[in-house]
């Protein structure tokens, strides 16, 4: 009997498959279930000039701090318990990155459009707000039906690669979340040309349903190019129920960002 095809890769193999200038989607939300092991791999690499699409957190901040990001597309960049990511703020204030800021709902519609291979999706979100002013490239469309309502045409957030972190996966790339929220990771997987999943633990396919209900099987192997076993791979963000956010580390991260000498010492963890 032929064994199933394995898609297991290392962090180094995933990062080695990426190229400078790519558009990279990063799953998770703020400081929750970010694929930090994969992000740290990018930080250690020669990659640069990246466009980052993310409900942003420390992933975006670190990529800005290391000069990897040229452009960020996001509705926010936060550490949740700390409202604004310090490195992202510094990059914005210095004009070091281009920033495209959407409403959270608009951002979701952009992911949905890309996931369904549509050029855009219409929404009321953004109408009458400064989102239209700060994004002059956005267009509106009129409903073809009797009401003729004007709607925002949110362009598809297409990506070369998506990076996501889930609790469990099998060797073929089927992946499962066990926490309170999927954080749109399935849309990232569908919207990108390639998707790489890191997970807390690789398990046999049959064991996935022992971990959680069938609804927790968020990502199908058909969406996945490679899977990486990375215990603790979301730290210092949370990965419930395996572990919570490391608040002490996060506070130290923010404090070090304001002190160059402390920051140089602090970032040794990137190479661990």
N, C-alpha and C positions, 0 to 999 in steps of 0.2 A: 504494500500500500504506500503510495507516495505521500510524504509528509507535507503539510501546508507550507506555502512559501513564507519565509521569514522576512520581515521588513526591519529587523532590529539593526540599529545603527548606533554609533557613538556620537557624542556632542561634536567632536572634531570632524567626523564625517559629514554631519549635517552642515556645519559652518563651512566646511570645504566645498560644499556644493553650491554655496551662495556666491553672488558676484556683486562688486561695487555698482552702485547706481540702481539697484533693485528697489521695488516697492515691497515692503515687508509688513504684513499684518501681525499684530501680537495680541493674543487673546487675554482673557481675564478682565478684571475691572478694578481700576485704581490700584489699591495695594492688596488685591485678592487674586489668588491663583494665577500669578504671572509665571511664564516659563523662564525663570531667572537663570537656570543652568544654561539654557540656550543663549540667553541674552549675554551672560558672562562669556560664553564662547565667542560671540561676536566682538565683545570688548577686547578680547585677547588677540583678535585677528587683524589682518590688514584691510578689512572691508571699510569702505567709506562712501559718502555721497548717497546715503540711503534715504528713502521716503518711508516714514513710519506711520502706519494706520493703527490707532489704538484708543480704547477707552483708557487713557494713559495713567501711568503711575511711575514707579521707580524705573521701569523698563525705558520709558521715554527720557526721564531725567539722566540716567546713566549714559544712554546713547548720545545725548546732547553733550554731556560732560566730557566724553571721550572723543568728541569730534566725528562721530559716525553718522549722525543725522544731518541731512541737508534740509529736509522738509518734514513737518509733522502735520498729520491730519487727525484731529481729535475733538471731542466735545468738551473735554477737561483733561487736566493732568494733576492728579491728587494722590496723596498718601492716606486718604480717608480720615484717620484720626488726626492727621496734620493736613490742613486744607490744601496747601499749594506746594508742589514738588519744587525744591529749591534750585536744582540745576536747570530744570526747564525754565523757571522764572529768570535765572541769570542769562540763559541763552536768548530768551525773548527780549530782555532789556538791552542786551548787547547787539541785537539784530543779527545774531549768528545763524538763525534758522528761519526758513519760511514757515508760516503757520496758517493752516486752514482750519477755522473753528466753526463747527456745526452744532446745532441743537442736538441733544441726545437722541431724540426721536428721528431727526433727519439722518443722523449717523447710522442708525439702525436701518432706515430705508435704503441708504446707500449700500450697506452690506447685503440686504435682501435683493436689491437690484442685481448686484454682482453675482450673488448666489444663483439667481434664476436666469443669468445671462441676458439681462435686459439693460438697455442704455441708461434708463432712469426709472424712478417711480414717483408718482405725484403724492403730495402731502400738504396738509394745511400748516404743519409746523414751520415756523420761520416767518410766516406772513405777519406784517406789522411790527417786526422786531428789527434790531440792529444786525441780525444774522445776514439779512439781505444787503445791508450797507457795507459790512466788512467783507462780504463775498460778492463783489460786483459781477463775477462770472456766472453766478446762479441765474437761471432763467425760470420763467413761469409758463404754464400751459393752461389752456381753458378746456374744461370738460366738454366732450363732444355731445353730451346729452342736454336735455332741455334747460337745466339750470345754468349751464354755461359758466360754472364757478371757476375762478382763477385759483390755481394751485402752484406750489413750488415743485419744480421738476428736479429732484435730487439725483445727481449723477451717480452711476454705479461706482462703488469703491473697489475697483479691480486691483488685484495684488499678484505679484509674481510668486510670493511665498507667504504662507501663514505658519506661525509658531504658536502652539497652544500647550497647556499643561493640564493633565487630568489625573484622577486618583489611580485608576487601574487601566491596563491595556493588555491585549494579547500580542503575540508575535506577528500577527498579520495586520495589526493596526486598528482593530476594533477597540474603542476607548470609552471609558465610563467615568462619570462624575458621581461623587457620593455626598457632596456638600449641598448647601441650600439653593444653589443657583447655577444654571449652565453658562451664564455670562456671555451668551451669543457665540461661544466657541464653535458650535456647529456651522454657523453662518460664515465664520472665517474659513473653516475647512472647505466649504462649498464654493466660496467666492474666489479663492486663490488657485493659481495654476498648479501649485504643489503645497502640500501641508505636511508638517513634521510635528509629531506629538511626543512630548516627554511625559513620563508618568512616574508616580511614586513606586509602583511595583508592577512588573510583568507577571501575569497569571495565565493559566491554561484557559482556553476559550470557554470551556464548560464551567469554569469557576467564576466567570464574570457574574452570572446570575445568582451565585451564592453570596456575592458582595452587596448586591442591590437589585431592585426590581428592573424589569425589562425597560421601563421608561428612562432608567439611568444610563442606558447604552446610547450615549449622545452622538458618537462619531463612528461611522462605518468604515471598514477597511478600504472600501472603494474610494474614499476621499483622501486616503493617507499614503504618502510616499515613503515615510520612514518613522520608526518609533524608537524612542530612547528611554531606557530605564534609568531614572535619575532620582533616587531617594532624597527627599529634602529639596527637590529641584525647583520649588517655588519660593524657598526662603530668601529674603526675610518677609515676603508677603505670606498671606495665609493660604492654606490648602485644607479646608475643613472636609471631613472630621479628622484628618491625619494630624494636623497641627494648626494652631492659630497664628496670627501675625505676631512677629517678634517685635513688640512695641519698644523694648529697651534698645534693641539694635537699630530700629528705625529712628528713634530719637537721637542716637549717636551718629547715625548717617546724616541727619539734618544738621546737627551741630558741627560735624566735621566739614560739611560743605561750605561753612562760613570761615574756615580756618585752613589755609593752604597746607601748612605743615601737618596738621592733624589729618587732613584729607589724604595726603600722600601715604601716611602710615595706615590709614583706615582702608584704603583700596587694595591692600594686600590680599583681602578676602576674595577679590576678583580672580586671583590666580590659584586659589585653593582647589 
